[in-house]
Amino acid sequence: MTETFLNVLEHAGLFALIISITVNVLVSIIGVLPSVFITAANLLFFGLYNGLIVSIIGEGLGAIVSFVLYRKGLKSWRFKDFQHPVMFKLNDLEGYKAFWIILSLRILPFVPSGVITLGSAFSKVSLSLFAIASTLGKIPSLIIEAGAIYGFMQVELKWKVLMIIATILFLLWKIKNK
């Protein structure tokens, strides 16, 4: 998937930046697709630092656009349709507390972004507060992700295969032991 996106960027020329950010926004709106492939392509195409900046911009804008769309979509549903206790807590979340919760959840690189954005859309948090907390939280998360990707790209193929096999075996073991 990374190679395909990388090919698109290489053929896009001057539009590569716009395409990368747009794809990041689309992935954020969908909410369940991992953006790690976009980050990897950005690092390969734009370089470590510029790729990281492009990824931060793309994911930040993606979170903001998703938040707006999710909130508009949620207005068409009645809140009483969501009787889960977590939804009641999210409904009252706002201000300083909301800022720190969103920021904390965004820092964790493996918490699904769509879940955080959807939960925030349920809350009373303002768009500006969400945008700031979400983007600031994405920065350390993307630095961790970029570091892992960059390190993985530096390793010889045989070690990459070994790491992938070890990861798959670990995940299978975790699933089996649940």
N, C-alpha and C positions, 0 to 999 in steps of 0.2 A: 504494500500500500504506500509506503514511504517512497519507493522508487517511482511509482506512477505519479505521485504528486510532485516529486522532484523533476520528472520529465516535463510536467505541465509548467512548472516555474521556469525551467530552462528555455522553453519555447515561448514563454510569455514576454520575455525581454523586459521593457520598462514597466509592464503591467504586473510583474511578478509580485510586487509588494501589495498591490490592491487585491490580487487574486488570493494571496495567502491570508490576508486579513478577512476577506469575504468568506473564504472556506472556514476559517476559525469561527466566525460569527454563525455560519450555518450549522456547524457542529455543536456550538453552544445552544442554539435554538432546539435542535433535535434532543439534546440533553443526555443521551445515553452512549454516544460514540466517544471513544477516547481520543484526546487531541495529541497524544504522544507522537503519532505519526506525522502530524503537521509540525510539531516542534522539531522532530528529527530532520525533516526536510528543510525547515528554516535554518537549522544549524549547518546543514551541509551546503545549502545554497547561499545564504547570506553571511556565513561565518559564525563563530561562537557568540561574540558580543552583539553583532547586528541581528543575528537570528533570534537571540534571546529577547532583544528589544521588540522585534516584529511579533514574536509570540506573546509578549506581555500586552502589546497594543491590541492584537487580535483577540486574545482571551478576555481582556478588559472590556472591549467593545461588545464582544459576544455575550458576556454576562449582563451588560446593561441592556442590550436589545432584547435578550431573552427575558429579563426581569419585566420589562415593559409589556412584552407580548403575553407572558404568563399572567401578569396581573390583569390585563384586559380580558384574557380568556376566562380567568377565575371570576370576574364580575358577572359573567353570564350564568354561573352556577350559584346556587344558594349555599351560604356557609353552613346552614344546618344539615346539608347533605353529607358533611364531613364531621361525623360525631366522634372521631378519634381524639383521645386526650391530648396527644401531641399537637393536633390542629388547634385546640383551644389555647394551648400555651403559645403557639406561633401567632395566633390572632392578636394577642396582647403585647407581642414583642415590638419594642420601638426604642428610639433614642440610643443613649450610651450603651445600654445592655445589648441591644441588637447589633451595634457596631462591633463590639468585642466578640460576640458569638460568630458573626459572619467572618470577621478577620481571622479568628482562630480556626474555623472550619476550612477556610480557603488555604491556610498555610499548609494543611495536611495534603500532600500531593495525591493521595489515593482515595480521598473522599469524592464521590461523584459530584461534579459541578452542577449538574442538572437538579440534583436533590437539594443542594444548598440554595440555588436560585429559586426553585419552586417553593421551598419553605419560606424564603424571604418574601416572595410574592404574596404569600398568605398573610404575612405580618403587616403591621402598620408602619414599617420602616419606610422612610422617604427614599426616593430615587437617588438623590444626591448622597445620602448617607450610605446607601447600598453600594453605589458606584465607587466611593472612596474606600470603604472597608473591603469590598470585593477585589478591587484592583491592587490595593496594598497587600492583601493576603495572597494574591496570585504571584507576586514578585518572588518571595522566598520559595514558594512551591515550584515555580518554573525554574528557579536557579538549581534546586535539588534535581528536578527532572532533567534539565539540560546537562548538569554535571554527570548524571547517570548515563544519559544518552551519549554524551561526548566520550566518556570513559569506555563505554561499550564499543563505540566506533574505533577506538584505538587498539583494541584487543585483536589478536590473530583469530582467524576463522575457526580453528579447532577449539579455542577457548570459548568463543561465542556459542558454538554448538553445545559444548559441555554445560555452559551456563543455562542455556535454554532447556536442555534435557533435565538438569537439576531443578529448575523452576517448575517444570511440568510435573516431575515426580513429587516435589514438595506440595504442589496444589492438589494433586491426586490423593496424597497422604492426608492432607487437611480435610478434603471432602469425605474420604473414607472414615475418618475419625469423628465426624460430626454426629 
